[in-house]
C-alpha cells in the first residue's frame, strides 16, 4: 500500500498541519525586544491611515457589521470561522494595508509597546486570558475602552476593556 518513506512523509505533513492549527494564537515568554525589521514586515498600501481616528472607527464599524455572526474557530481565517489573531491579520490587511503575522505571539512583537493609558484608536490590545492552547488573546482598540475582536463565546464582537474580566487580563498594547 504505502512505502515506509510515504508513511513518514504523510506523518510529517499531518504533524506539521496540526502544529500550525494549534499555534494560531500561540505565545512565547513575555520578552519585549524591538524588531529591527518592523517596517520591512509591515506592508502598507494606499488604504486608509491608522493616523486618522475617524477613518479607523468608521472602517472598524463597517468591518464588524460585515463579520457579525462569524463564529470563533481556532485556526480559522474566514467568515465560516475565525480566531483572534486571524481576525486581526485580516482586519489590518483589508482595512489599512498592513500585513501582520499570523499568530498572537508574532503580532505581540510588532510595532511599539504603549501603555494602557496612552491607547489610541487602531492600537492592538493583548490579554493573558489563560484559555486556549496558549492563553493569549488579541483585539484592536476602537475608543472609550471598547475593542473589536473574535471572541470564543460571541464571535466577532466589541467588548469593554474596563469590564472586570478584560481589565484583569490586560497584558499589553502595541502601536503599528
C-alpha positions as CSV (number, residue, x, y, z in Angstrom):
1,X,0.0,0.0,0.0
2,X,2.3,2.8,1.2
3,X,6.1,2.6,1.4
4,X,7.8,3.5,4.6
5,X,9.0,6.7,3.0
6,X,5.5,7.6,2.0
7,X,4.2,6.8,5.5
8,X,6.9,9.0,7.1
9,X,6.1,11.9,4.7
10,X,2.3,11.6,5.4
11,X,3.0,11.5,9.2
12,X,5.3,14.6,8.9
13,X,2.7,16.5,6.9
14,X,0.0,15.6,9.4
15,X,2.1,16.7,12.3
16,X,3.0,20.0,10.6
17,X,-0.6,20.8,9.8
18,X,-1.7,20.0,13.4
19,X,1.1,22.2,14.8
20,X,0.1,25.1,12.6
21,X,-3.6,24.9,13.7
22,X,-2.7,24.6,17.4
23,X,-0.4,27.6,17.3
24,X,-2.7,30.0,15.7
25,X,-2.8,32.1,18.8
26,X,0.4,30.8,20.3
27,X,2.6,32.7,22.7
28,X,6.1,32.8,24.0
29,X,7.6,34.3,27.2
30,X,7.0,38.0,27.8
31,X,10.1,39.4,26.1
32,X,9.7,42.9,24.7
33,X,12.6,43.1,22.2
34,X,12.2,45.7,19.5
35,X,12.4,44.4,15.9
36,X,15.0,45.9,13.6
37,X,12.9,45.0,10.6
38,X,9.5,46.1,11.8
39,X,8.8,48.4,8.8
40,X,10.0,45.8,6.4
41,X,7.5,43.3,7.8
42,X,4.6,45.8,7.6
43,X,3.2,46.1,4.1
44,X,1.3,49.4,3.6
45,X,-0.8,50.4,0.6
46,X,-2.9,53.4,-0.2
47,X,-5.7,52.2,2.0
48,X,-6.7,54.3,5.0
49,X,-4.3,55.5,7.6
50,X,-4.2,54.5,11.2
51,X,-3.4,58.2,11.9
52,X,-7.0,59.2,11.1
53,X,-9.2,58.0,14.1
54,X,-12.4,58.9,12.3
55,X,-11.5,56.8,9.3
56,X,-10.3,53.9,11.6
57,X,-13.5,53.9,13.7
58,X,-15.7,54.1,10.7
59,X,-13.8,51.3,8.9
60,X,-13.8,49.1,12.0
61,X,-17.6,49.6,12.5
62,X,-18.3,48.6,8.9
63,X,-15.9,45.7,9.2
64,X,-17.6,44.5,12.3
65,X,-21.0,44.6,10.6
66,X,-19.6,42.5,7.7
67,X,-18.2,39.9,10.1
68,X,-21.0,39.9,12.7
69,X,-22.3,36.4,13.3
70,X,-19.0,34.8,12.3
71,X,-18.2,32.2,15.0
72,X,-14.9,31.7,16.7
73,X,-12.8,28.8,15.3
74,X,-9.3,28.1,16.4
75,X,-7.0,28.4,13.4
76,X,-9.8,29.9,11.3
77,X,-9.3,32.7,8.8
78,X,-12.6,33.0,7.0
79,X,-16.2,34.0,7.6
80,X,-17.1,30.4,8.4
81,X,-14.9,30.7,11.5
82,X,-12.0,32.9,12.6
83,X,-9.7,33.1,15.6
84,X,-8.5,36.3,17.3
85,X,-5.1,36.6,15.5
86,X,-6.6,35.6,12.2
87,X,-9.3,38.3,12.5
88,X,-6.6,40.9,13.3
89,X,-4.5,39.8,10.4
90,X,-7.5,40.1,8.0
91,X,-8.7,43.4,9.6
92,X,-5.3,45.2,9.3
93,X,-4.6,43.8,5.8
94,X,-8.1,44.6,4.4
95,X,-8.7,48.0,6.0
96,X,-5.2,49.5,6.4
97,X,-2.9,47.6,4.1
98,X,-0.8,46.3,7.0
99,X,0.5,42.8,6.8
100,X,0.5,41.3,10.3
101,X,2.0,37.9,11.2
102,X,-0.5,35.1,11.7
103,X,-0.1,34.3,15.4
104,X,-0.8,36.3,18.5
105,X,2.8,35.7,19.6
106,X,4.2,37.3,16.5
107,X,1.6,40.1,16.4
108,X,2.6,41.0,20.0
109,X,6.1,41.8,18.8
110,X,5.0,44.2,16.0
111,X,5.1,48.0,16.4
112,X,5.9,49.8,19.6
113,X,4.6,49.0,23.0
114,X,2.3,51.6,24.5
115,X,0.7,51.9,28.0
116,X,-3.0,51.3,28.6
117,X,-3.4,55.0,29.5
118,X,-1.9,56.0,26.1
119,X,-4.2,53.8,23.9
120,X,-5.2,55.3,20.6
121,X,-7.8,54.1,18.0
122,X,-6.2,51.3,16.0
123,X,-3.8,50.0,18.6
124,X,-3.5,46.3,19.1
125,X,-4.5,45.2,22.6
126,X,-3.4,41.9,24.1
127,X,-4.7,39.8,27.0
128,X,-3.4,36.9,29.2
129,X,-6.7,35.0,29.3
130,X,-5.2,31.7,30.4
131,X,-7.6,30.0,28.0
132,X,-6.9,28.0,24.8
133,X,-3.6,26.5,23.8
134,X,-1.5,29.5,24.8
135,X,-3.6,31.7,27.0
136,X,-3.2,34.8,24.8
137,X,-5.8,36.9,23.0
138,X,-5.7,40.0,20.7
139,X,-8.1,42.7,19.5
140,X,-8.0,46.2,18.1
141,X,-8.7,49.3,20.3
142,X,-11.6,51.4,19.0
143,X,-12.4,54.2,21.6
144,X,-13.7,54.8,25.0
145,X,-12.5,51.4,26.3
146,X,-14.1,49.4,23.5
147,X,-12.1,46.9,21.4
148,X,-13.1,44.7,18.5
149,X,-12.1,41.1,18.5
150,X,-13.0,37.5,17.7
151,X,-14.3,36.2,21.0
152,X,-14.5,32.5,21.8
153,X,-18.1,33.0,23.2
154,X,-19.5,35.7,20.9
155,X,-17.6,35.5,17.7
156,X,-16.7,38.9,16.2
157,X,-17.8,41.5,18.7
158,X,-17.0,44.7,20.6
159,X,-16.0,44.3,24.2
160,X,-15.3,46.7,27.1
161,X,-11.7,46.7,28.3
162,X,-12.9,48.2,31.6
163,X,-15.1,45.2,32.4
164,X,-13.7,43.2,35.3
165,X,-12.6,40.3,33.1
166,X,-10.8,42.2,30.4
167,X,-9.3,44.7,32.8
168,X,-7.9,41.9,34.9
169,X,-6.4,40.0,31.9
170,X,-5.0,43.0,30.0
171,X,-1.3,42.3,29.1
172,X,0.0,44.9,26.7
173,X,-0.8,47.2,23.7
174,X,1.1,47.8,20.5
175,X,1.0,50.7,18.1
176,X,1.8,50.0,14.5
